[in-house]
Amino acid sequence: MVSTRWINTQGLSVYVIAAGCLLLSPWSSAGMDYFSMDRAALTNVEYWRFWTGQLVHVSWPHLLLSFTGLAVLQQMFGEELRAASWTLAYVVISLVIGVGWLLFDESGWLPFGGYDYVVGLSAMLHGLFAYAACLAMRRDQLLASGALLIIGAKVGWENMYGPSELTAGIIDLPVAATTHLYGYAGGLSLAAIVILTERMTRTGR
């Protein structure tokens, strides 16, 4: 019998996201055709792609990397990933990623953007890590601060010097570094709103 002493069993509902990825990837051409975050389709009011584009993957290695990131997220921050909490985060962060990408990615303010479509869970994972780590400050400041610093440094590095060519080779797709920034910023912003709302509720304001 496997001991669960070192396994976090909280936040398991977040793996619903993994189920969504399996439904749309990577054997389904319909996933790319109808559910990817495609610039032309979004401007043609196919707005569901803001939320489904995070679930589409182009290859099994691409999907495996996303599942690995999701598992690490749940093991580190399962306490912060109640179903209502991560669902809210998924909805809001997806919108931040998509709108940020549509509005700013071709403006030239960051050097590593300009893709016609974006797929994959990585931008969402950056956002969920930021969101959950901020909430986790209340129980483990060292873990939460470390996660925020490491992910923030990664996002900053890849948007200044370019995304990982190794990762691009593994997933057989260019890495959309700007969407990682939008996801991270969305997670931080949502966490700030949630924490402020909780404090105001407790103080009766």
DRENDO-1510 file (C-alpha; in Angstrom, 1 decimal, always signed):
<recs>
REC; n; res; u; v; w
REC; 1; MET; +0.0; +0.0; +0.0 .
REC; 2; VAL; +1.4; +3.4; -1.0 .
REC; 3; SER; +1.8; +5.9; +1.8 .
REC; 4; THR; +0.1; +9.2; +1.2 .
REC; 5; ARG; +2.2; +11.0; +3.9 .
REC; 6; TRP; +4.1; +12.9; +1.3 .
REC; 7; ILE; +1.3; +13.2; -1.2 .
REC; 8; ASN; -1.1; +16.2; -1.1 .
REC; 9; THR; -4.6; +14.9; -1.6 .
REC; 10; GLN; -6.2; +18.4; -1.6 .
REC; 11; GLY; -7.3; +20.2; -4.7 .
REC; 12; LEU; -7.7; +17.1; -6.8 .
REC; 13; SER; -10.7; +18.6; -8.6 .
REC; 14; VAL; -8.2; +20.8; -10.6 .
REC; 15; TYR; -7.5; +17.7; -12.7 .
REC; 16; VAL; -10.8; +18.4; -14.4 .
REC; 17; ILE; -8.6; +20.7; -16.5 .
REC; 18; ALA; -6.6; +17.6; -17.5 .
REC; 19; ALA; -9.7; +15.9; -18.6 .
REC; 20; GLY; -10.6; +18.8; -20.8 .
REC; 21; CYS; -7.2; +18.7; -22.4 .
REC; 22; LEU; -7.6; +15.0; -23.2 .
REC; 23; LEU; -11.0; +15.7; -24.8 .
REC; 24; LEU; -9.5; +18.2; -27.2 .
REC; 25; SER; -6.0; +16.9; -27.7 .
REC; 26; PRO; -3.9; +15.9; -29.5 .
REC; 27; TRP; -5.6; +13.3; -31.7 .
REC; 28; SER; -8.5; +15.6; -32.5 .
REC; 29; SER; -8.1; +17.9; -35.5 .
REC; 30; ALA; -11.4; +19.5; -34.4 .
REC; 31; GLY; -9.6; +20.7; -31.3 .
REC; 32; MET; -7.3; +22.9; -33.3 .
REC; 33; ASP; -9.9; +23.9; -35.9 .
REC; 34; TYR; -12.7; +24.9; -33.5 .
REC; 35; PHE; -11.3; +25.5; -30.1 .
REC; 36; SER; -7.7; +26.9; -30.4 .
REC; 37; MET; -7.1; +30.6; -29.5 .
REC; 38; ASP; -7.1; +31.8; -33.0 .
REC; 39; ARG; -6.7; +35.5; -33.7 .
REC; 40; ALA; -8.9; +35.6; -36.8 .
REC; 41; ALA; -11.6; +33.5; -35.2 .
REC; 42; LEU; -11.7; +35.6; -32.0 .
REC; 43; THR; -12.1; +38.8; -34.0 .
REC; 44; ASN; -15.0; +37.0; -35.7 .
REC; 45; VAL; -16.7; +36.7; -32.3 .
REC; 46; GLU; -15.9; +33.1; -31.6 .
REC; 47; TYR; -15.3; +34.1; -28.0 .
REC; 48; TRP; -15.4; +30.5; -26.5 .
REC; 49; ARG; -11.9; +30.2; -27.7 .
REC; 50; PHE; -10.6; +32.3; -24.8 .
REC; 51; TRP; -11.4; +29.4; -22.5 .
REC; 52; THR; -11.0; +26.4; -24.8 .
REC; 53; GLY; -7.7; +27.5; -26.3 .
REC; 54; GLN; -5.9; +26.7; -23.1 .
REC; 55; LEU; -6.9; +23.0; -23.4 .
REC; 56; VAL; -5.8; +22.4; -27.0 .
REC; 57; HIS; -2.3; +20.8; -27.5 .
REC; 58; VAL; -0.5; +19.9; -30.7 .
REC; 59; SER; +1.4; +16.8; -29.5 .
REC; 60; TRP; +1.8; +14.2; -26.8 .
REC; 61; PRO; +5.0; +15.8; -25.4 .
REC; 62; HIS; +3.1; +19.2; -25.3 .
REC; 63; LEU; +0.3; +17.6; -23.4 .
REC; 64; LEU; +2.7; +15.7; -21.0 .
REC; 65; LEU; +4.5; +19.0; -20.1 .
REC; 66; SER; +1.1; +20.5; -19.2 .
REC; 67; PHE; +0.1; +17.6; -17.1 .
REC; 68; THR; +3.4; +17.7; -15.3 .
REC; 69; GLY; +2.9; +21.4; -14.5 .
REC; 70; LEU; -0.6; +20.8; -13.3 .
REC; 71; ALA; +0.5; +18.0; -11.0 .
REC; 72; VAL; +3.2; +20.1; -9.5 .
REC; 73; LEU; +0.7; +22.9; -9.0 .
REC; 74; GLN; -1.7; +20.6; -7.2 .
REC; 75; GLN; +0.9; +19.1; -5.0 .
REC; 76; MET; +2.3; +22.5; -4.0 .
REC; 77; PHE; -0.9; +24.5; -3.6 .
REC; 78; GLY; -3.7; +22.0; -3.4 .
REC; 79; GLU; -5.1; +23.8; -0.3 .
REC; 80; GLU; -5.7; +26.9; -2.4 .
REC; 81; LEU; -7.3; +24.9; -5.3 .
REC; 82; ARG; -10.8; +24.3; -4.1 .
REC; 83; ALA; -13.2; +23.8; -7.0 .
REC; 84; ALA; -14.8; +27.2; -6.8 .
REC; 85; SER; -11.4; +28.9; -6.4 .
REC; 86; TRP; -9.6; +27.4; -9.4 .
REC; 87; THR; -12.8; +27.6; -11.6 .
REC; 88; LEU; -13.0; +31.3; -10.9 .
REC; 89; ALA; -9.3; +31.6; -11.6 .
REC; 90; TYR; -9.5; +29.6; -14.9 .
REC; 91; VAL; -12.4; +31.8; -16.2 .
REC; 92; VAL; -10.7; +35.1; -15.3 .
REC; 93; ILE; -7.1; +34.3; -16.2 .
REC; 94; SER; -8.2; +32.8; -19.6 .
REC; 95; LEU; -9.9; +36.1; -20.4 .
REC; 96; VAL; -6.9; +38.1; -19.3 .
REC; 97; ILE; -4.6; +35.9; -21.4 .
REC; 98; GLY; -6.8; +36.1; -24.5 .
REC; 99; VAL; -7.6; +39.8; -24.3 .
REC; 100; GLY; -4.0; +40.7; -23.6 .
REC; 101; TRP; -2.8; +38.7; -26.5 .
REC; 102; LEU; -5.3; +40.2; -28.9 .
REC; 103; LEU; -4.7; +43.8; -27.8 .
REC; 104; PHE; -0.9; +43.9; -27.2 .
REC; 105; ASP; +0.8; +41.0; -28.8 .
REC; 106; GLU; +1.3; +42.7; -32.2 .
REC; 107; SER; +2.0; +46.2; -30.8 .
REC; 108; GLY; +5.7; +45.6; -30.6 .
REC; 109; TRP; +6.0; +46.4; -26.9 .
REC; 110; LEU; +7.4; +42.9; -26.3 .
REC; 111; PRO; +9.8; +41.3; -28.8 .
REC; 112; PHE; +8.6; +37.7; -28.7 .
REC; 113; GLY; +4.9; +37.8; -29.8 .
REC; 114; GLY; +2.9; +38.1; -33.0 .
REC; 115; TYR; +1.6; +34.5; -33.4 .
REC; 116; ASP; -1.7; +33.9; -35.3 .
REC; 117; TYR; -2.9; +31.3; -32.8 .
REC; 118; VAL; -1.9; +30.1; -29.4 .
REC; 119; VAL; -2.6; +26.7; -27.8 .
REC; 120; GLY; -1.6; +24.9; -24.6 .
REC; 121; LEU; -2.0; +25.2; -20.9 .
REC; 122; SER; +1.3; +26.9; -20.1 .
REC; 123; ALA; +0.0; +30.4; -19.9 .
REC; 124; MET; -2.8; +29.3; -17.6 .
REC; 125; LEU; -0.4; +27.4; -15.4 .
REC; 126; HIS; +1.7; +30.5; -14.9 .
REC; 127; GLY; -1.5; +32.3; -13.9 .
REC; 128; LEU; -2.7; +29.6; -11.6 .
REC; 129; PHE; +0.7; +29.3; -9.9 .
REC; 130; ALA; +0.8; +33.1; -9.3 .
REC; 131; TYR; -2.8; +33.0; -8.0 .
REC; 132; ALA; -2.4; +30.0; -5.7 .
REC; 133; ALA; +1.0; +31.2; -4.4 .
REC; 134; CYS; -0.5; +34.6; -3.4 .
REC; 135; LEU; -3.3; +32.8; -1.5 .
REC; 136; ALA; -0.8; +30.5; +0.1 .
REC; 137; MET; +1.1; +33.4; +1.7 .
REC; 138; ARG; -1.3; +33.0; +4.6 .
REC; 139; ARG; +0.0; +29.5; +5.5 .
REC; 140; ASP; +3.5; +29.2; +4.0 .
REC; 141; GLN; +5.3; +32.4; +3.1 .
REC; 142; LEU; +8.6; +30.7; +2.2 .
REC; 143; LEU; +7.0; +28.3; -0.3 .
REC; 144; ALA; +4.7; +31.0; -1.8 .
REC; 145; SER; +7.4; +33.6; -2.1 .
REC; 146; GLY; +9.8; +31.2; -3.6 .
REC; 147; ALA; +7.2; +30.1; -6.2 .
REC; 148; LEU; +6.3; +33.7; -7.1 .
REC; 149; LEU; +10.0; +34.7; -7.5 .
REC; 150; ILE; +11.0; +31.7; -9.6 .
REC; 151; ILE; +8.0; +32.0; -11.9 .
REC; 152; GLY; +8.2; +35.8; -12.1 .
REC; 153; ALA; +12.0; +35.5; -13.0 .
REC; 154; LYS; +11.2; +32.9; -15.7 .
REC; 155; VAL; +8.5; +35.1; -17.2 .
REC; 156; GLY; +10.8; +38.2; -17.1 .
REC; 157; TRP; +13.7; +36.3; -18.6 .
REC; 158; GLU; +11.8; +34.8; -21.5 .
REC; 159; ASN; +10.2; +38.0; -22.4 .
REC; 160; MET; +13.5; +39.9; -22.5 .
REC; 161; TYR; +15.8; +37.2; -23.9 .
REC; 162; GLY; +13.5; +34.8; -25.6 .
REC; 163; PRO; +11.7; +31.6; -24.7 .
REC; 164; SER; +13.4; +28.3; -24.3 .
REC; 165; GLU; +14.4; +26.7; -27.6 .
REC; 166; LEU; +14.6; +23.3; -25.8 .
REC; 167; THR; +10.9; +23.5; -24.8 .
REC; 168; ALA; +10.0; +24.6; -28.4 .
REC; 169; GLY; +11.8; +21.6; -29.7 .
REC; 170; ILE; +10.1; +19.2; -27.3 .
REC; 171; ILE; +6.6; +20.4; -28.1 .
REC; 172; ASP; +7.3; +21.1; -31.8 .
REC; 173; LEU; +5.8; +24.6; -31.5 .
REC; 174; PRO; +7.2; +28.1; -30.8 .
REC; 175; VAL; +6.7; +29.1; -27.2 .
REC; 176; ALA; +4.3; +32.1; -26.8 .
REC; 177; ALA; +6.3; +33.9; -24.1 .
REC; 178; THR; +4.0; +36.9; -24.0 .
REC; 179; THR; +1.0; +34.8; -23.0 .
REC; 180; HIS; +3.0; +33.5; -20.0 .
REC; 181; LEU; +3.3; +37.2; -18.9 .
REC; 182; TYR; -0.4; +37.8; -19.3 .
REC; 183; GLY; -1.2; +34.7; -17.4 .
REC; 184; TYR; +1.1; +35.6; -14.5 .
REC; 185; ALA; -0.2; +39.1; -14.4 .
REC; 186; GLY; -3.8; +37.8; -14.4 .
REC; 187; GLY; -3.1; +35.4; -11.6 .
REC; 188; LEU; -1.5; +38.1; -9.4 .
REC; 189; SER; -4.3; +40.6; -10.1 .
REC; 190; LEU; -7.1; +38.2; -9.3 .
REC; 191; ALA; -5.4; +37.0; -6.1 .
REC; 192; ALA; -5.0; +40.7; -5.0 .
REC; 193; ILE; -8.8; +41.2; -5.6 .
REC; 194; VAL; -9.7; +38.0; -3.8 .
REC; 195; ILE; -7.5; +38.8; -0.8 .
REC; 196; LEU; -8.7; +42.4; -0.6 .
REC; 197; THR; -12.4; +41.3; -0.8 .
REC; 198; GLU; -11.8; +38.7; +2.0 .
REC; 199; ARG; -10.3; +41.4; +4.2 .
REC; 200; MET; -13.1; +43.9; +3.6 .
REC; 201; THR; -15.7; +41.2; +4.3 .
REC; 202; ARG; -14.0; +40.3; +7.6 .
REC; 203; THR; -13.8; +43.9; +8.7 .
REC; 204; GLY; -17.4; +44.6; +7.6 .
REC; 205; ARG; -16.5; +47.3; +5.1 .
</recs>
